[in-house]
Protein backbone atom coordinates (compact mmCIF):
# COMPACT_ATOMS: atom_id res chain seq x y z
CA UNK A 1 0.00 0.00 0.00
CA UNK A 2 1.54 3.37 -1.02
CA UNK A 3 2.00 6.06 1.57
CA UNK A 4 4.46 7.28 4.18
CA UNK A 5 6.66 5.06 6.31
CA UNK A 6 7.26 6.91 9.59
CA UNK A 7 10.25 4.77 10.53
CA UNK A 8 12.58 6.15 7.88
CA UNK A 9 11.73 9.83 8.32
CA UNK A 10 14.24 12.31 9.67
CA UNK A 11 13.23 15.00 12.16
CA UNK A 12 12.88 17.54 9.37
CA UNK A 13 10.86 15.16 7.22
CA UNK A 14 8.47 14.49 10.10
CA UNK A 15 7.91 18.22 10.49
CA UNK A 16 7.28 18.61 6.78
CA UNK A 17 4.77 15.76 6.92
CA UNK A 18 2.93 17.53 9.74
CA UNK A 19 2.85 20.72 7.66
CA UNK A 20 1.49 18.86 4.64
CA UNK A 21 -1.18 17.13 6.72
CA UNK A 22 -2.43 20.32 8.34
CA UNK A 23 -2.56 22.05 4.96
CA UNK A 24 -4.77 19.31 3.55
CA UNK A 25 -6.97 19.33 6.66
CA UNK A 26 -7.47 23.08 6.34
CA UNK A 27 -8.22 22.84 2.61
CA UNK A 28 -10.96 20.25 3.07
CA UNK A 29 -12.22 21.37 6.49
CA UNK A 30 -15.79 21.80 5.24
CA UNK A 31 -15.94 18.12 4.25
CA UNK A 32 -14.28 16.98 7.47
CA UNK A 33 -16.72 18.96 9.60
CA UNK A 34 -19.78 17.58 7.81
CA UNK A 35 -22.03 15.09 9.62
CA UNK A 36 -23.86 12.42 7.65
CA UNK A 37 -26.96 13.03 9.78
CA UNK A 38 -27.11 16.54 8.26
CA UNK A 39 -27.09 15.28 4.68
CA UNK A 40 -30.65 16.51 4.10
CA UNK A 41 -30.95 19.34 6.62
CA UNK A 42 -27.79 21.09 5.43
CA UNK A 43 -27.97 19.96 1.78
CA UNK A 44 -24.48 18.50 1.98
CA UNK A 45 -24.59 17.10 -1.54
CA UNK A 46 -25.03 20.63 -2.86
CA UNK A 47 -21.88 21.80 -1.08
CA UNK A 48 -19.69 19.64 -3.33
CA UNK A 49 -18.34 21.15 -6.57
CA UNK A 50 -20.64 20.44 -9.49
CA UNK A 51 -17.88 18.52 -11.28
CA UNK A 52 -17.58 16.21 -8.26
CA UNK A 53 -21.32 15.68 -8.24
CA UNK A 54 -21.28 14.65 -11.89
CA UNK A 55 -18.48 12.15 -11.26
CA UNK A 56 -19.93 10.61 -8.10
CA UNK A 57 -23.67 10.73 -8.81
CA UNK A 58 -25.17 7.29 -9.32
CA UNK A 59 -22.16 5.29 -8.15
CA UNK A 60 -23.03 2.16 -6.19
CA UNK A 61 -21.41 1.49 -2.80
CA UNK A 62 -19.01 -1.10 -4.30
CA UNK A 63 -18.03 1.41 -6.99
CA UNK A 64 -17.31 4.02 -4.31
CA UNK A 65 -15.00 1.56 -2.56
CA UNK A 66 -13.22 0.77 -5.80
CA UNK A 67 -12.98 4.20 -7.41
CA UNK A 68 -12.94 6.67 -4.53
CA UNK A 69 -11.17 4.65 -1.83
CA UNK A 70 -9.00 2.79 -4.33
CA UNK A 71 -9.80 -0.59 -2.79
CA UNK A 72 -11.18 -2.92 -5.45
CA UNK A 73 -12.19 -6.51 -4.88
CA UNK A 74 -9.56 -9.14 -5.51
CA UNK A 75 -8.96 -9.38 -9.24
CA UNK A 76 -11.07 -6.29 -10.00
CA UNK A 77 -9.64 -3.53 -12.17
CA UNK A 78 -10.22 0.15 -11.43
CA UNK A 79 -12.10 1.60 -14.41
CA UNK A 80 -13.68 5.03 -14.39
CA UNK A 81 -16.96 5.39 -16.25
CA UNK A 82 -16.14 9.05 -16.96
CA UNK A 83 -13.25 11.49 -16.71
CA UNK A 84 -12.99 12.65 -13.10
CA UNK A 85 -12.13 16.28 -12.32
CA UNK A 86 -8.50 16.87 -11.41
CA UNK A 87 -9.46 18.31 -8.02
CA UNK A 88 -11.16 15.06 -7.01
CA UNK A 89 -8.29 12.95 -8.33
CA UNK A 90 -5.85 15.21 -6.47
CA UNK A 91 -7.69 14.67 -3.18
CA UNK A 92 -7.68 10.91 -3.70
CA UNK A 93 -3.96 10.84 -4.56
CA UNK A 94 -3.03 13.19 -1.71
CA UNK A 95 -4.93 11.16 0.89
CA UNK A 96 -3.20 8.01 -0.33
CA UNK A 97 0.25 9.62 -0.39
CA UNK A 98 -0.02 11.06 3.13
CA UNK A 99 -1.41 7.92 4.78
CA UNK A 100 0.94 5.77 6.84
CA UNK A 101 1.90 2.50 5.21
CA UNK A 102 0.75 -0.71 6.80
CA UNK A 103 0.02 -4.30 5.86
CA UNK A 104 -3.67 -5.11 6.27
CA UNK A 105 -4.59 -8.60 7.29
CA UNK A 106 -4.28 -10.88 10.27
CA UNK A 107 -2.63 -14.22 10.83
CA UNK A 108 -3.45 -16.41 13.80
CA UNK A 109 -0.47 -16.46 16.20
CA UNK A 110 1.23 -19.85 16.31
CA UNK A 111 0.37 -20.22 19.99
CA UNK A 112 -3.34 -20.56 19.08
CA UNK A 113 -3.04 -23.02 16.19
CA UNK A 114 -3.82 -26.05 18.36
CA UNK A 115 -6.58 -24.39 20.38
CA UNK A 116 -7.94 -20.96 19.37
CA UNK A 117 -9.03 -20.30 22.97
CA UNK A 118 -5.81 -21.17 24.76
CA UNK A 119 -2.29 -19.89 24.28
CA UNK A 120 0.13 -22.81 24.19
CA UNK A 121 2.81 -20.50 25.61
CA UNK A 122 0.95 -19.77 28.85
CA UNK A 123 0.32 -22.37 31.53
CA UNK A 124 -3.28 -23.08 32.48
CA UNK A 125 -3.36 -20.97 35.69
CA UNK A 126 -2.33 -17.83 33.77
CA UNK A 127 -4.99 -18.44 31.11
CA UNK A 128 -7.89 -18.62 33.55
CA UNK A 129 -10.31 -15.67 33.34
CA UNK A 130 -8.27 -14.27 30.42
CA UNK A 131 -9.62 -14.09 26.86
CA UNK A 132 -7.40 -15.35 24.01
CA UNK A 133 -6.53 -11.88 22.72
CA UNK A 134 -5.52 -10.77 26.21
CA UNK A 135 -3.51 -13.97 26.72
CA UNK A 136 -1.45 -13.10 23.66
CA UNK A 137 -1.04 -9.48 24.75
CA UNK A 138 0.05 -10.10 28.33
CA UNK A 139 2.54 -12.73 27.23
CA UNK A 140 4.12 -10.56 24.53
CA UNK A 141 4.22 -7.38 26.60
CA UNK A 142 5.26 -9.21 29.76
CA UNK A 143 8.21 -10.86 28.03
CA UNK A 144 9.22 -7.51 26.53
CA UNK A 145 9.08 -5.86 29.97
CA UNK A 146 11.22 -8.68 31.38
CA UNK A 147 13.88 -8.08 28.71
CA UNK A 148 13.81 -4.32 29.28
CA UNK A 149 14.06 -4.83 33.02
CA UNK A 150 17.13 -7.02 32.64
CA UNK A 151 18.77 -4.61 30.20
CA UNK A 152 18.17 -1.49 32.30
CA UNK A 153 18.65 -3.01 35.75
CA UNK A 154 15.18 -2.05 36.94
CA UNK A 155 14.28 -2.76 40.54
CA UNK A 156 10.53 -2.40 40.09
CA UNK A 157 7.87 -2.47 37.37
CA UNK A 158 4.86 -0.15 37.64
CA UNK A 159 1.78 -1.30 35.73
CA UNK A 160 -0.37 1.80 35.26
CA UNK A 161 -4.07 1.32 34.55
CA UNK A 162 -3.75 -2.34 35.52
CA UNK A 163 -7.48 -3.15 35.58
CA UNK A 164 -8.02 -6.69 36.86
CA UNK A 165 -4.27 -7.22 37.02
CA UNK A 166 -3.80 -9.89 34.35
CA UNK A 167 -0.55 -8.37 33.07
CA UNK A 168 0.72 -7.65 36.59
CA UNK A 169 0.09 -11.23 37.70
CA UNK A 170 1.96 -12.67 34.74
CA UNK A 171 4.93 -10.35 35.27
CA UNK A 172 5.15 -10.96 39.01
CA UNK A 173 4.07 -14.58 39.48
CA UNK A 174 5.08 -15.79 36.04
CA UNK A 175 8.27 -13.86 35.31
CA UNK A 176 9.46 -13.09 38.83
CA UNK A 177 9.38 -9.29 38.56
CA UNK A 178 8.65 -6.91 41.43
CA UNK A 179 5.41 -5.22 40.33
CA UNK A 180 3.29 -2.37 41.62
CA UNK A 181 -0.15 -2.05 39.99
CA UNK A 182 -1.98 1.27 39.86
CA UNK A 183 -5.69 1.33 39.03
CA UNK A 184 -8.23 4.06 39.72
CA UNK A 185 -11.25 1.75 40.01
CA UNK A 186 -11.64 0.26 43.49
CA UNK A 187 -13.88 -2.54 42.20
CA UNK A 188 -11.26 -3.68 39.70
CA UNK A 189 -8.53 -3.57 42.34
CA UNK A 190 -10.60 -5.74 44.69
CA UNK A 191 -11.16 -8.28 41.92
CA UNK A 192 -7.46 -8.22 41.03
CA UNK A 193 -6.54 -9.11 44.60
CA UNK A 194 -9.01 -12.02 44.60
CA UNK A 195 -7.57 -13.30 41.33
CA UNK A 196 -4.06 -13.02 42.80
CA UNK A 197 -5.01 -15.36 45.63
CA UNK A 198 -6.73 -17.74 43.24
CA UNK A 199 -3.64 -17.90 41.04
CA UNK A 200 -1.33 -18.43 44.03
CA UNK A 201 -3.44 -21.37 45.17
CA UNK A 202 -3.35 -22.88 41.68
CA UNK A 203 0.43 -22.47 41.45
CA UNK A 204 0.93 -24.03 44.89
CA UNK A 205 -1.14 -27.03 43.81
CA UNK A 206 1.04 -27.38 40.72
CA UNK A 207 4.15 -27.33 42.91
CA UNK A 208 2.78 -30.17 45.02
CA UNK A 209 1.95 -32.21 41.93
CA UNK A 210 5.40 -31.64 40.46
CA UNK A 211 7.80 -31.40 43.42
CA UNK A 212 10.84 -32.05 41.23
CA UNK A 213 10.33 -28.82 39.30
CA UNK A 214 12.76 -26.26 40.70
CA UNK A 215 11.11 -22.97 41.68
CA UNK A 216 13.19 -19.96 40.65
CA UNK A 217 12.56 -18.14 43.92
CA UNK A 218 9.85 -16.90 46.26
CA UNK A 219 6.69 -15.72 44.58
CA UNK A 220 5.66 -12.09 45.00
CA UNK A 221 2.10 -11.07 44.17
CA UNK A 222 1.60 -7.65 42.60
CA UNK A 223 1.18 -4.79 45.03
CA UNK A 224 -2.16 -3.25 44.08
CA UNK A 225 -2.88 0.41 44.79
CA UNK A 226 -6.08 2.34 44.13
CA UNK A 227 -4.69 5.43 42.43
CA UNK A 228 -5.88 7.71 39.65
CA UNK A 229 -3.00 9.10 37.59
CA UNK A 230 -3.34 12.67 36.35
CA UNK A 231 -2.26 13.38 32.76
CA UNK A 232 -0.74 16.72 33.77
CA UNK A 233 0.75 16.30 37.28
CA UNK A 234 3.35 13.84 38.49
CA UNK A 235 2.01 11.02 40.66
CA UNK A 236 3.98 10.49 43.88
CA UNK A 237 2.53 7.02 44.45
CA UNK A 238 3.73 5.92 41.03
CA UNK A 239 7.30 6.86 41.94
CA UNK A 240 7.37 5.32 45.43
CA UNK A 241 9.47 2.12 45.56
CA UNK A 242 8.01 -1.00 47.13
CA UNK A 243 11.25 -1.64 48.94
CA UNK A 244 14.58 0.13 49.29
CA UNK A 245 17.24 -1.25 47.02
CA UNK A 246 20.67 -1.87 48.48
CA UNK A 247 22.15 -0.50 45.27
CA UNK A 248 20.82 3.01 45.84
CA UNK A 249 17.76 4.75 44.43
CA UNK A 250 14.97 2.80 42.76
CA UNK A 251 15.02 2.23 39.02
CA UNK A 252 11.49 2.05 37.70
CA UNK A 253 10.07 0.61 34.51
CA UNK A 254 6.63 1.93 33.55
CA UNK A 255 4.24 -0.13 31.50
CA UNK A 256 0.60 -0.03 30.48
CA UNK A 257 -1.48 -2.39 28.38
CA UNK A 258 -4.20 -0.43 26.58
CA UNK A 259 -3.25 2.75 28.42
CA UNK A 260 -6.34 4.68 27.39
CA UNK A 261 -6.14 8.26 26.13
CA UNK A 262 -4.46 10.57 28.62
CA UNK A 263 -3.00 7.63 30.53
CA UNK A 264 -0.48 7.09 27.73
CA UNK A 265 0.43 10.77 27.97
CA UNK A 266 0.92 10.45 31.73
CA UNK A 267 3.34 7.56 31.21
CA UNK A 268 5.35 9.54 28.68
CA UNK A 269 5.55 12.59 30.94
CA UNK A 270 6.76 10.58 33.91
CA UNK A 271 9.36 8.90 31.70
CA UNK A 272 10.63 12.25 30.42
CA UNK A 273 10.62 14.15 33.72
CA UNK A 274 11.57 11.59 36.38
CA UNK A 275 15.15 10.36 36.62
CA UNK A 276 14.09 7.23 38.51
CA UNK A 277 11.99 6.09 35.53
CA UNK A 278 14.57 4.45 33.27
CA UNK A 279 12.36 2.48 30.87
CA UNK A 280 8.89 2.58 29.34
CA UNK A 281 6.83 -0.06 27.53
CA UNK A 282 3.39 1.28 26.73
CA UNK A 283 0.64 -0.02 24.45
CA UNK A 284 -1.71 2.93 24.04
CA UNK A 285 -5.30 2.95 22.85
CA UNK A 286 -8.28 5.28 22.41
CA UNK A 287 -6.15 8.13 21.06
CA UNK A 288 -9.31 10.11 20.34
CA UNK A 289 -9.80 10.49 24.11
CA UNK A 290 -6.71 12.68 24.50
CA UNK A 291 -7.65 15.90 26.29
CA UNK A 292 -7.83 18.96 24.08
CA UNK A 293 -6.14 21.17 25.11
CA UNK A 294 -3.63 19.43 27.34
CA UNK A 295 -2.70 16.18 25.64
CA UNK A 296 -3.61 16.71 21.99
CA UNK A 297 -1.43 17.38 20.20
CA UNK A 298 1.52 16.17 22.24
CA UNK A 299 3.94 18.18 20.12
CA UNK A 300 4.09 21.88 20.98
CA UNK A 301 5.47 22.50 17.52
CA UNK A 302 2.46 20.84 15.85
CA UNK A 303 0.17 22.82 18.16
CA UNK A 304 1.57 25.96 16.56
CA UNK A 305 0.58 24.91 13.04
CA UNK A 306 -2.61 26.48 11.66
CA UNK A 307 -5.28 23.90 10.96
CA UNK A 308 -3.94 21.24 13.33
CA UNK A 309 -7.19 21.08 15.31
CA UNK A 310 -9.04 17.78 15.22
CA UNK A 311 -12.24 17.36 17.26
CA UNK A 312 -13.08 14.11 19.01
CA UNK A 313 -15.13 12.73 16.12
CA UNK A 314 -12.33 13.14 13.59
CA UNK A 315 -9.72 11.67 15.93
CA UNK A 316 -12.01 8.70 16.47
CA UNK A 317 -12.37 8.23 12.72
CA UNK A 318 -8.59 8.30 12.36
CA UNK A 319 -8.37 5.30 14.70
CA UNK A 320 -10.44 3.15 12.34
CA UNK A 321 -9.08 1.13 9.44
CA UNK A 322 -10.09 2.32 5.99
CA UNK A 323 -10.32 -1.32 4.93
CA UNK A 324 -13.30 -1.81 7.26
CA UNK A 325 -15.25 0.96 5.55
CA UNK A 326 -14.29 -0.34 2.11
CA UNK A 327 -15.52 -3.81 3.08
CA UNK A 328 -18.90 -2.42 4.15
CA UNK A 329 -19.25 -0.59 0.86
CA UNK A 330 -18.20 -3.65 -1.15
CA UNK A 331 -20.82 -5.78 0.61
CA UNK A 332 -23.48 -3.10 0.00
CA UNK A 333 -25.58 -4.56 2.79
CA UNK A 334 -29.00 -3.19 3.71
CA UNK A 335 -27.57 -1.89 6.99
CA UNK A 336 -26.13 1.05 5.02
CA UNK A 337 -29.70 2.35 4.88
CA UNK A 338 -29.43 3.13 8.59
CA UNK A 339 -27.41 6.26 7.77
CA UNK A 340 -30.17 7.47 5.46
CA UNK A 341 -32.84 6.80 8.09
CA UNK A 342 -30.90 8.75 10.69
CA UNK A 343 -30.40 11.68 8.31
CA UNK A 344 -34.12 11.68 7.54
CA UNK A 345 -34.89 11.67 11.26
CA UNK A 346 -32.73 14.76 11.66
CA UNK A 347 -35.10 16.70 9.40
CA UNK A 348 -37.96 15.86 11.77
CA UNK A 349 -35.90 16.82 14.83
CA UNK A 350 -34.95 20.16 13.27
CA UNK A 351 -38.57 20.85 12.36
CA UNK A 352 -39.77 20.25 15.92
CA UNK A 353 -36.74 21.74 17.74
CA UNK A 354 -34.78 24.03 15.39
CA UNK A 355 -32.29 24.85 18.15
CA UNK A 356 -31.40 21.18 18.73
CA UNK A 357 -28.29 20.32 16.72
CA UNK A 358 -26.63 16.92 16.41
CA UNK A 359 -28.42 15.24 19.34
CA UNK A 360 -26.98 11.99 20.59
CA UNK A 361 -29.78 9.77 19.33
CA UNK A 362 -28.59 6.19 19.63
CA UNK A 363 -29.14 3.75 16.80
CA UNK A 364 -31.24 0.60 17.03
CA UNK A 365 -29.68 -2.75 16.08
CA UNK A 366 -30.97 -4.06 12.72
CA UNK A 367 -33.15 -0.98 12.32
CA UNK A 368 -33.11 -1.43 8.54
CA UNK A 369 -35.24 -4.55 8.99
CA UNK A 370 -38.02 -2.67 10.79
CA UNK A 371 -41.05 -1.08 9.19
CA UNK A 372 -41.17 2.71 9.25
CA UNK A 373 -44.08 2.58 11.74
CA UNK A 374 -41.93 0.58 14.14
N, C-alpha and C positions, 0 to 999 in steps of 0.2 A: 504494500500500500504506500503510495507516494506521500510525502510530507516532510516534517522536520524531526530529526533525531536529536533530542536534547543532550544526549551523552557527549557528542562530539563538538558541542558549541563552546566557544571561548566566552569570556566574560563580556566582551564587546558585542559578540554575536547574539548573546542572550538579551542584551539591552536592545539591540536593533529589532529582535523578534518581538519584544514587548511593545516597542514603538509601532511596528507594523500591525500588531494585533489591535492596539487601541485605535489606530487610524481606521481600520476596517469596522470596528465596533461603532465608532462615531459616525461613519458614513452610512451605515445601515441601521442606525438606532431606531428609526421609526418601525422597521420590521421586527427588531428584537423586542421592542416594547409592546407589540401587539399581542392581544389575548384572543385565542380562538373563540372564546365565548362571546366576543364582541364582533364576530364576523358580520352579523346582520345589523346590529345596533349602530356600529361605527362604519359600516360599508367598507370593510377592509379590502375587499377585492378591488374596489374603485381607487384605492390609494396606490396600487401598483401601476407602473408605467404601462401605457396602452400596448406597447410592443411586447411586454412581458405577458400581458393578458392574452394576446393573440397566440403566443407560443404555448402557454400553459393551459388554455381553455380546452376542456374536453378530454384531457389526459386521464387515463384510469389510474388508480392507486399503484398497480404494478409498473406502469409507465413512468410515474413520478419517481419511484424507487430506482428505476433503470436510468432515466435521462437526467433527472435533477440531482439525485444523490450519487449517481454513478455506481450503483450497486446492482448489476444485472444478475439474473439467475445463472446458475452454472450452465455454460455453453451458449448463453444468449449474447447476441451482439448488440451494441448500442447504436441504434439507427434513429436519427431525428426525422420526423415526418415533415418538418419545415425548417427553414433557416432561422436559428435563434438569434435574437439581438446580442450584440457584442457585450452590452452591459450585463446581461444575464449570464452569458458564458464566462465573463470576467469574474463575477461573484462565485460561480461554481469552481473555477480554477483556483481562485484565491483561497477559498475555504479549504480546498483540498491541499494546497501548498503549505498553508499555515497550521494544519492539523499535525499533532504528534504521531509519529509512526508507531505502529503496533501490529501484532500478529493475532488476528481474531481466531477464536477457536479454543477448544478445551480438550485435553486428554486426561483420562482417569489416571491419577497417580498410581504407581506400581503397588503401593501398599494396600490398595483397595481392589486389586484384580481378583483375589480369591474370594473376598467378601466385601461387597460395596458398603456395608454398614460398620465394618470394623477395620481399623488400621492394623496391619500385620506388624508394624514397628512400635506399637504401644502394647504393653501388657494389659490384661483384662481389667485390673483395678483402675487403671488410668483412663480406660475407655468408658467406664460406667458414668451415666448421666451426661455424656458428652456426645453431641451429634458428629457424624463423620467429617463434615467440613471443619468443625472446631478441633477434632482430633488431629487432622492434618496441620492445622494452623499452630496449635500449641506445641506440637512436636517440632515443626520447622523453626518457629521463632524461639522456642526453648533451647534447641541445640545451637542456634546462632548466638543467643545470649551467653550460653556456656562458653563458647569459643571466645567471644569478646571479653568475658570475665577473666578467662585464663590469660589472654593476650595483654590486658590492661592491668592485671593484678587487683581487680575489684574485691572489696571486702563485703559488699552487700549489693543486692539487686532490689530496686524499688519498682514494683508493678503498679502503675498509676491507672486508675479506672479499672480495677481488677474484677469487678462484677462478682460472680459466684466463685471466683478463685481457681478456675480450671488451669490457667497458665501458671499461676503461682504454685499450685500443688505439684505440677509436673516439674517445675524448676527446683523446688525445695526437696520434695520427697522422691523425685525421680532422678534428678541430676545432682543433688547434694549441695545446692546453692543456698546461701543465707538470704532469705527473701522477706521484704516488708511489702504488704499489699495495702494500697490506699483506695478506698471506695466511699463515695458520698452517700450511698443508700444503705441505711441501717439494716433493712430487711435482707438485702443481698449479702451483707457482711455476716449476718447471723446464719444464713444458709451456708455460706462458705465455711464457717467454723464447723457446722454439722458435717459437711462433706469431708472436711479434713479428718475428723474423728472416724468417719466411716472408712476412709481410705487407709488410715493407720491400722485399723482393725483388720482390714483385708490383707494388708502387707504383712502384718504379724502372723496371720494364719498361713500365708505363703511361706514364711520363714520356718514355721513349725513343720510344714509338709516337706520342705527341702532344706534340712538343717546343714547339708554339706555346702550349700551355696554361701560363699563368703560375702558378708555385708561390708560395704565400703567404709562405713562409719555410722555414728549415731544419726538417727533421722531427726530433722528439725522441720516442724510444720511452719507454714508461712505465719508471719505476725500480722494479723489483720487490724487495720485502723479505720474507723469511720472518719473520713476527712474529705471535704470538698476542696478542690484545687482551683484557685483563681487563675484566669488566663493572663492577668496583668501584674499580680503581686507574687513575690516569692513565698513559698510555703515552708514554714519552719519544720513542720512535722515530716515533710518529705526529706529534709536534709539531716534529720536526727539519726545517728547510727543506732542499731540494735544493741551493739556491744562495742566497747572500746578495743581497738586493735592495738596489739603490742608494737606494731610497726609505725605507729604515729596516727595521723588523722585518717578518717574513713575515706575510702575511695568508692564512690557510688556509681552504679550503672542503672540508668533509667530505661524502662521499657513500658510499652503499652500496646495491647492488641485491640484493634479497632478503637483507638483513642479518638473519640468523636469530637469534631469541630474544634472548639477552643482548647480542648485538652491536649491536642497535638501541639498547639502553639505554646501552651504552658510547659510542655516537656522541652521544647526547643529553647525557650527562654531560660529555663533552669540550667540547661546544658551550656548555654553561652555565658551566663553570668556567674555561675557557681564553680569555684575551683575544685570543690570536692566531687563534682559530677564529671567523671572522666570518660564516660561512654554513653551512647544512646542507641537504642534499637526500637524504633516506633513504627507501627503499622497504623496509619491514620485512616479515617473514614469520615463521611458526612461533611465534606469540605464546604458545602453550601451553608452549613451552620456556623461558619466563622463570623464573629461579631463584626459589624460594620457601623461605625469605625472601631478600631481597636486591634482586630486580628486580620481583617481583609482590607487591602492586601498586606502581606507580611513585609514586602519590600517598601521602604520609604521612598526609594527612587521611583518605583512604579506608581506609588500614590501621588507623585507629582506630575504624572502624565495626564494630559486632558483626555477625557473619554474612557478612563480606566474603570469607572464605576460599573458594577454588576450587581443588580438586586438579587435577592434570595432565589427568585424563580429562575433566573438565567444561570446562576451558579449551580442550581439543582439540575438543570438541563445539561450543563457541561459535564456532570458526573455520569450521565447515561451514555451507553454505547450507541453510536449511529446505526450499527448493524441491527440492533433490536427494532428501531423504527423502520428500517428498510424491510425487515422480515414481515412486520405487520402490514406494510403497504403491499408487499408481494403476495401475501395471503389474501388480501382484500376481503377480510372477513366482515360479517355484518356488524360486528362490534364497533367498527369505525363510525357507524351511524350515531353512536352515542355522542360524539362531538357535535354533530349537527343538532341533535335534540337539545343539548345543553345550550347551544348558541340560540336556538329558537326560544328556549325558556327565558333567556336573558331579555328578549324583546318584551315578554310579558312582565318581567320584574321591573324593567325600566318604565313601562307604561303605568304600573301601579305605584311604584316608588321611584320617581326620576332621580332622587338624590342618592339612591342605593347603587353603588358601583362595585362590581366584582365581588359579590357576596360569596362566602365559602359554602356554597351548596354542594353537599357530598353526592357523589354518583351512586347509583343502585346497581348491584351486580346483575349482569345479563339484561339490562334495561331494554336493549334492542329487541328482545323477544316478547316484551309486553305490548299490549294494545295501548293506544294513546289515552283511552279512558282510565286505564290502570296507572 
